[in-house]
């Protein structure tokens, strides 16, 4: 039988943690029809899903085997049992956990085994180990290299939570194409887009026309409208929503639009509203040159936007880069300019970063805000 390369995630947080990993590796190396090829460094991580636990040690092992995936799974389960693994509630502590992350390029869904591991792309401690032993691997379902999957997490570990709103926020500069992309994705996923209230803000045209004394009124209008749109109670549990903006942009624009007297007033109002807003489970960050964004703004020909200058868009682009440089809230998928995005591929990925049991919202037709 031909050999298959498999990758195993290893971890434990009880007893002599390193000893359990070493013993598991030794038992794997001695298992019939299994050859241990490489092992990543061992790293220490916080417990995921239950902070009231000891820290884990984790590693990834590369194997070559002539066993079937199902037979290898039984070997792994046997090693866990022999090393004192007691299967209790989810997120419970354990001496050793051996997860089959990948088995060649196979996609397996059976009552006892799911491969690729359904949440491996949300775990930095898994992806770091995979990158060490095989960074050029392509995830069989997501069709993305594991090193790119790792870069999306910012060093954090995440878990799907069906009890939270499944909010996907599309972020980026004015004119980058957020709404155009949001509409494409919404059609594919059959969900609703929460659009920015540009057209209903009575102060925005006046501020763009130079009425700086109205800037605070303009920003407060956006703040209250967006906070109401994204309120947890409004979005509900387990429903998939797209927004063509990210709430965290509020402070970016406030700092740029408000003067030294207005901003402290705004900031004092901002935080109570922000506390009520649902955090996104995924951000799609669109990037393009300020020059291209300005051209789209000119092409869509909204009268009040025609005084936007290239320097302002360039400044906003740097602000967004700073926002996401140290982003820890959720995974980020960075995408190129709108014309180059494969919407179907992106929609497929979104399904794996949101809870698979989400309830789609009814799609509604909206105006073409880009």
Backbone torsions as a table, in degrees:
resi	resn	phi	psi	omega
1	UNK	NA	139.9	-177.5
2	UNK	-66.8	149.6	177.8
3	UNK	-77.4	145.4	173.9
4	UNK	-122.0	140.4	175.0
5	UNK	-90.4	126.6	179.7
6	UNK	-123.2	151.9	178.7
7	UNK	-122.5	129.8	-173.6
8	UNK	-118.1	127.2	172.6
9	UNK	-87.5	133.8	-176.4
10	UNK	-125.2	138.1	177.8
11	UNK	-166.8	155.8	176.6
12	UNK	-168.1	157.8	-178.1
13	UNK	-138.5	17.0	178.2
14	UNK	-119.5	145.8	175.2
15	UNK	66.8	-149.9	177.6
16	UNK	-79.2	90.2	-168.8
17	UNK	-60.0	-45.1	-179.1
18	UNK	-66.7	-36.7	178.6
19	UNK	-61.7	-40.2	178.5
20	UNK	-64.3	-40.1	177.5
21	UNK	-65.8	-43.7	179.1
22	UNK	-61.1	-42.0	-179.5
23	UNK	-68.2	-37.6	177.5
24	UNK	-64.0	-41.4	178.0
25	UNK	-63.8	-40.6	178.7
26	UNK	-63.2	-42.5	-179.9
27	UNK	-67.7	-36.6	176.0
28	UNK	-63.7	-42.3	-178.4
29	UNK	-65.4	-23.0	-178.8
30	UNK	-98.5	-5.7	-178.1
31	UNK	-68.7	144.2	-179.5
32	UNK	-65.0	134.8	177.3
33	UNK	66.2	22.1	177.8
34	UNK	-128.3	132.6	177.6
35	UNK	-123.8	120.0	179.1
36	UNK	-79.6	120.0	-175.4
37	UNK	-96.4	-60.7	-175.4
38	UNK	-143.4	156.1	177.3
39	UNK	-135.6	139.1	177.6
40	UNK	-76.4	173.0	170.1
41	UNK	-62.6	155.0	173.7
42	UNK	-90.5	130.1	179.4
43	UNK	-123.7	153.9	179.2
44	UNK	-102.0	135.4	-178.7
45	UNK	-137.2	157.6	172.9
46	UNK	-69.5	152.8	175.8
47	UNK	-64.7	135.9	-179.1
48	UNK	-96.2	127.7	176.1
49	UNK	90.1	-17.7	179.3
50	UNK	-151.2	98.6	-174.9
51	UNK	-71.6	-13.0	-177.8
52	UNK	-88.0	49.8	-177.6
53	UNK	-140.9	159.8	171.6
54	UNK	-64.7	159.4	177.5
55	UNK	-70.4	156.2	-179.5
56	UNK	-99.1	152.0	160.7
57	UNK	-105.1	137.7	-176.0
58	UNK	-136.3	150.9	176.2
59	UNK	-156.3	168.3	176.5
60	UNK	-127.6	135.9	179.0
61	UNK	-117.4	140.6	174.2
62	UNK	-102.8	127.8	-179.7
63	UNK	-120.9	155.2	164.0
64	UNK	-119.6	134.8	-174.6
65	UNK	-148.5	150.2	171.8
66	UNK	-99.8	3.1	176.7
67	UNK	-74.6	158.1	169.2
68	UNK	-73.1	163.8	177.6
69	UNK	-59.2	-39.5	-178.6
70	UNK	-67.0	-40.0	178.5
71	UNK	-69.4	-38.1	176.6
72	UNK	-64.5	-38.5	177.1
73	UNK	-59.1	-40.7	178.9
74	UNK	-67.5	-34.7	175.1
75	UNK	-62.6	-45.4	-179.8
76	UNK	-62.3	-44.4	179.6
77	UNK	-62.7	-37.6	178.7
78	UNK	-65.4	-40.0	178.0
79	UNK	-65.7	-43.0	177.4
80	UNK	-57.1	-47.1	-178.5
81	UNK	-62.8	-43.0	-178.1
82	UNK	-66.8	-22.3	178.7
83	UNK	-99.3	17.3	170.8
84	UNK	86.1	15.8	178.2
85	UNK	-66.5	125.2	175.7
86	UNK	-112.0	119.8	-177.1
87	UNK	-83.8	109.9	-178.7
88	UNK	-119.5	-149.0	-179.1
89	UNK	-66.8	157.9	176.0
90	UNK	-57.1	142.5	-179.3
91	UNK	72.7	8.5	179.7
92	UNK	-75.4	157.6	178.6
93	UNK	-66.4	155.3	179.8
94	UNK	-155.1	154.1	176.9
95	UNK	-70.0	-41.9	-179.1
96	UNK	-155.3	143.0	177.0
97	UNK	-133.0	125.9	179.5
98	UNK	-119.1	106.3	-177.7
99	UNK	-106.3	131.1	173.6
100	UNK	-78.6	109.7	-177.8
101	UNK	-81.8	-50.9	-178.8
102	UNK	-139.7	145.9	174.7
103	UNK	-132.5	92.8	-171.4
104	UNK	57.6	-137.2	175.5
105	UNK	-105.0	18.6	-173.9
106	UNK	-75.9	147.7	172.3
107	UNK	-114.1	117.6	-173.7
108	UNK	-124.4	129.0	173.7
109	UNK	-134.3	104.6	179.0
110	UNK	-138.1	168.2	-179.4
111	UNK	-56.7	-30.4	-175.8
112	UNK	-104.3	-12.2	-171.2
113	UNK	-149.7	130.0	173.2
114	UNK	-125.1	121.1	-179.6
115	UNK	-136.5	132.5	-0.5
116	UNK	-61.9	156.9	176.7
117	UNK	-53.9	127.2	-167.3
118	UNK	-64.9	-16.8	179.6
119	UNK	-126.6	17.5	-179.1
120	UNK	-62.4	-30.1	-178.7
121	UNK	-74.0	-5.1	177.5
122	UNK	-103.6	2.0	-173.3
123	UNK	-115.1	109.0	176.5
124	UNK	-62.4	-37.0	-177.1
125	UNK	-66.6	-26.5	174.6
126	UNK	-78.7	-48.6	-174.6
127	UNK	-68.1	-32.9	176.1
128	UNK	-61.8	-44.0	178.4
129	UNK	-64.8	-42.8	177.9
130	UNK	-61.8	-40.6	179.8
131	UNK	-62.9	-33.4	179.0
132	UNK	-67.1	-41.2	-175.0
133	UNK	-93.1	-24.9	-177.2
134	UNK	-163.7	69.9	-174.0
135	UNK	-67.6	-16.7	-179.0
136	UNK	-92.0	5.4	177.6
137	UNK	-60.3	144.5	175.3
138	UNK	-106.8	128.3	177.4
139	UNK	-64.8	123.8	-173.1
140	UNK	-61.9	-29.5	-179.7
141	UNK	-92.0	-45.5	-175.7
142	UNK	-81.0	-19.9	-179.8
143	UNK	59.8	40.5	-178.3
144	UNK	-133.4	138.2	177.2
145	UNK	-60.4	147.2	-176.5
146	UNK	-66.6	-27.6	178.3
147	UNK	-69.3	-31.7	174.5
148	UNK	-71.0	-40.1	176.7
149	UNK	-58.2	-41.0	179.5
150	UNK	-64.3	-39.9	-177.6
151	UNK	-65.8	-22.9	-179.2
152	UNK	-72.1	-17.1	-171.8
153	UNK	-96.5	-12.0	179.1
154	UNK	59.0	30.9	179.2
155	UNK	80.1	3.6	-177.8
156	UNK	-97.9	164.3	174.6
157	UNK	-118.5	135.1	-175.6
158	UNK	-128.2	160.5	176.5
159	UNK	-136.1	141.4	175.3
160	UNK	-66.2	135.7	-178.0
161	UNK	-129.5	101.6	-178.2
162	UNK	-67.8	-11.2	-179.3
163	UNK	-86.1	-3.9	179.8
164	UNK	-109.4	157.1	174.2
165	UNK	-60.3	137.1	-179.9
166	UNK	-91.4	75.2	-175.3
167	UNK	-94.4	123.5	175.1
168	UNK	-111.5	117.5	-176.8
169	UNK	-105.3	129.9	177.1
170	UNK	-99.7	121.8	-172.5
171	UNK	-119.5	156.4	176.2
172	UNK	153.9	175.8	-173.9
173	UNK	-64.7	164.1	172.0
174	UNK	-60.1	131.6	176.5
175	UNK	81.8	6.9	-178.4
176	UNK	-78.9	-18.2	177.7
177	UNK	109.2	25.0	-176.1
178	UNK	-61.6	-47.6	-175.5
179	UNK	-71.0	-37.9	176.2
180	UNK	-58.4	-46.1	178.9
181	UNK	-67.1	-42.1	-179.6
182	UNK	-57.7	-41.3	179.8
183	UNK	-66.2	-39.8	177.9
184	UNK	-62.6	-46.5	-179.1
185	UNK	-65.2	-40.3	-178.8
186	UNK	-62.0	-38.7	178.0
187	UNK	-64.5	-39.0	-178.4
188	UNK	-72.1	-36.9	-177.2
189	UNK	-97.6	-3.0	178.4
190	UNK	56.2	53.3	178.0
191	UNK	-135.1	172.8	-175.3
192	UNK	-96.8	149.3	175.1
193	UNK	-103.1	134.6	172.1
194	UNK	-93.4	107.8	-174.2
195	UNK	-89.8	146.5	174.6
196	UNK	-62.9	140.8	-176.4
197	UNK	-83.5	51.7	179.7
198	UNK	-62.6	-49.5	-170.9
199	UNK	-69.8	-18.2	-178.4
200	UNK	-99.3	-5.1	-179.1
201	UNK	-79.3	109.5	-175.2
202	UNK	-72.1	-15.3	-176.0
203	UNK	-92.1	-21.9	-171.8
204	UNK	-59.7	-49.6	178.9
205	UNK	-58.4	-36.1	-178.2
206	UNK	-71.0	-37.5	178.7
207	UNK	-66.8	-45.5	177.5
208	UNK	-62.2	-26.0	178.8
209	UNK	-81.5	-4.5	175.3
210	UNK	113.9	2.4	-179.6
211	UNK	-81.4	74.8	-173.9
212	UNK	-63.5	-24.1	179.9
213	UNK	-67.1	-16.4	179.3
214	UNK	-96.7	3.4	-176.2
215	UNK	-61.7	-39.5	179.6
216	UNK	-65.9	-42.7	177.0
217	UNK	-60.2	-41.1	-179.6
218	UNK	-63.1	-46.9	-178.3
219	UNK	-68.5	-35.6	178.2
220	UNK	-69.2	-34.2	175.0
221	UNK	-60.9	-48.8	178.3
222	UNK	-61.3	-43.5	-178.0
223	UNK	-58.6	-51.1	-176.2
224	UNK	-68.6	-38.4	-179.4
225	UNK	-67.2	-45.3	-179.1
226	UNK	-68.8	-39.8	179.0
227	UNK	-62.6	-36.5	177.6
228	UNK	-70.4	-41.1	178.3
229	UNK	-59.0	-41.0	-171.4
230	UNK	-101.1	12.4	179.4
231	UNK	-62.4	136.5	-175.5
232	UNK	-55.5	-42.5	-177.0
233	UNK	-65.7	-29.6	179.3
234	UNK	-74.3	-42.1	-176.8
235	UNK	-76.0	-31.5	176.7
236	UNK	76.7	174.8	-177.0
237	UNK	-90.1	134.3	169.5
238	UNK	75.3	5.4	178.2
239	UNK	-94.4	142.0	178.5
240	UNK	-89.8	127.5	177.1
241	UNK	-132.7	147.3	168.1
242	UNK	-111.4	143.0	169.3
243	UNK	-124.5	141.3	-179.8
244	UNK	-90.4	28.0	174.9
245	UNK	-161.0	165.8	174.0
246	UNK	-116.3	135.7	-174.8
247	UNK	-58.7	-32.2	-176.7
248	UNK	-64.1	-11.8	175.8
249	UNK	-67.8	-16.7	-176.1
250	UNK	-52.0	-48.7	-177.6
251	UNK	-70.7	-30.3	176.5
252	UNK	-58.4	-52.5	-176.8
253	UNK	-71.2	-36.7	179.6
254	UNK	-61.3	-41.2	-180.0
255	UNK	-66.2	-30.8	-178.9
256	UNK	-84.4	-30.4	-172.2
257	UNK	-97.1	-23.4	-173.3
258	UNK	-100.8	150.7	178.2
259	UNK	-89.3	-178.7	-174.8
260	UNK	-63.8	-21.7	177.1
261	UNK	-87.5	-37.6	-175.6
262	UNK	-74.8	-39.2	-172.1
263	UNK	-62.5	-44.9	178.2
264	UNK	-59.8	-35.5	177.3
265	UNK	-64.5	-45.0	179.3
266	UNK	-62.2	-45.7	-175.4
267	UNK	-61.7	-36.0	178.2
268	UNK	-66.1	-29.5	178.5
269	UNK	-84.3	-30.9	-173.6
270	UNK	-59.6	-49.2	-168.9
271	UNK	-62.1	-42.8	176.6
272	UNK	-61.1	-35.8	177.3
273	UNK	-69.5	-42.7	-178.1
274	UNK	-61.9	-31.7	-178.2
275	UNK	-66.2	-18.6	-177.1
276	UNK	-94.5	-5.5	-171.3
277	UNK	-87.6	140.1	176.0
278	UNK	-71.5	132.5	175.8
279	UNK	-75.7	144.6	176.3
280	UNK	-69.1	150.3	172.7
281	UNK	-92.2	-12.5	178.4
282	UNK	-157.8	139.7	173.0
283	UNK	-115.1	132.6	169.6
284	UNK	-102.9	111.9	-176.7
285	UNK	-102.1	112.7	-179.7
286	UNK	-94.7	133.6	179.5
287	UNK	-128.1	142.1	173.3
288	UNK	-159.4	166.1	-179.5
289	UNK	-67.3	150.3	176.7
290	UNK	-59.2	-34.1	179.8
291	UNK	-63.0	-44.4	178.6
292	UNK	-66.6	-38.2	177.9
293	UNK	-62.9	-42.3	179.9
294	UNK	-63.2	-37.8	179.3
295	UNK	-64.3	-40.1	177.6
296	UNK	-64.7	-39.1	177.8
297	UNK	-61.2	-43.2	178.2
298	UNK	-63.3	-41.2	-176.3
299	UNK	-67.6	-35.6	-178.5
300	UNK	-80.3	-18.3	163.7
301	UNK	60.4	42.1	168.3
302	UNK	-75.6	124.2	-174.0
303	UNK	-54.5	-43.4	-173.7
304	UNK	-73.6	-11.0	179.6
305	UNK	-93.9	-8.3	-170.1
306	UNK	-70.6	-12.5	176.5
307	UNK	-93.1	0.9	176.7
308	UNK	-64.7	133.2	-176.1
309	UNK	-104.3	156.6	-179.8
310	UNK	-59.3	-39.0	-178.4
311	UNK	-63.0	-36.7	178.9
312	UNK	-65.6	-43.6	179.2
313	UNK	-66.4	-36.6	178.7
314	UNK	-65.2	-39.6	177.7
315	UNK	-64.4	-43.9	178.2
316	UNK	-62.0	-38.7	179.0
317	UNK	-59.4	-43.4	177.7
318	UNK	-67.0	-36.1	177.4
319	UNK	-61.6	-44.4	178.3
320	UNK	-64.2	-40.9	178.1
321	UNK	-60.3	-40.6	178.3
322	UNK	-66.7	-39.3	179.2
323	UNK	-57.8	-44.0	-173.6
324	UNK	-93.9	-2.8	179.5
325	UNK	-64.7	-33.3	-178.5
326	UNK	-127.4	38.8	-176.3
327	UNK	-74.4	128.9	-177.3
328	UNK	-123.3	-2.0	-171.2
329	UNK	-72.3	-39.4	-174.6
330	UNK	-163.9	171.5	174.8
331	UNK	-63.9	153.3	176.7
332	UNK	-124.3	127.4	169.7
333	UNK	-103.1	115.8	179.2
334	UNK	-91.2	129.0	-176.6
335	UNK	-126.6	155.7	179.4
336	UNK	-77.1	-170.4	-178.7
337	UNK	-58.6	154.5	-168.1
338	UNK	-52.1	-40.6	-175.3
339	UNK	-66.0	-18.0	-176.3
340	UNK	-103.3	2.2	-177.4
341	UNK	-81.7	130.9	171.8
342	UNK	-87.0	97.5	-172.7
343	UNK	-62.5	-38.6	-179.4
344	UNK	-65.6	-43.3	178.1
345	UNK	-62.9	-41.4	179.8
346	UNK	-66.4	-42.4	178.4
347	UNK	-61.5	-39.0	177.8
348	UNK	-61.8	-41.1	179.4
349	UNK	-67.3	-39.7	-179.1
350	UNK	-56.3	-37.6	179.6
351	UNK	-58.0	-32.9	-177.0
352	UNK	-86.1	-12.8	176.6
353	UNK	-100.1	-2.9	175.0
354	UNK	-118.0	164.1	-178.4
355	UNK	-65.4	128.2	-175.1
356	UNK	-62.7	-14.6	-178.9
357	UNK	-100.8	18.1	-176.6
358	UNK	-60.4	152.9	175.8
359	UNK	-96.8	121.4	179.6
360	UNK	-75.4	144.7	177.8
361	UNK	-90.5	158.3	-179.3
362	UNK	-67.8	130.7	179.8
363	UNK	-76.6	134.2	176.8
364	UNK	-122.3	153.9	177.1
365	UNK	-82.4	136.4	-179.8
366	UNK	-135.1	167.9	-178.9
367	UNK	-70.6	161.5	-175.1
368	UNK	-84.8	75.4	173.1
369	UNK	-86.2	122.1	-176.8
370	UNK	-112.0	NA	NA
